């Protein structure tokens, strides 16, 4: 009997309902936590006035809470996140792009920031490894050129 109850609790924790109950005790508390984080500094309010956040699925609410928490912790505001995206993309002076980013939802901005930071890290790694090869190739070429000239 113990194995069946433990397997039920582990499978329940893997579902959105189980995670809501485990972290927030109820959906109402999760909705209030999301609403507390969804300040105008972080959140573009696109929720239907008819339905509200209470009608949104548990999985979406959990993802939204995680995104809002991460943005508040790492950046503090939406404007700082947009500034970080512009800096990573090397487009700090592009006002048109900045205004377009201002209309993006928060999870999309976070995804864009993550992809730009990953591509920037890959580019810096490639740049570090490419420089020695380029120098070595130039040395070989100059030796060959000198040998041909002589």
Helices and strands as residue ranges (DSSP letters): H 2-14, H 16-24, H 27-37, G 53-55, H 58-74, H 78-88, H 95-102, H 106-149
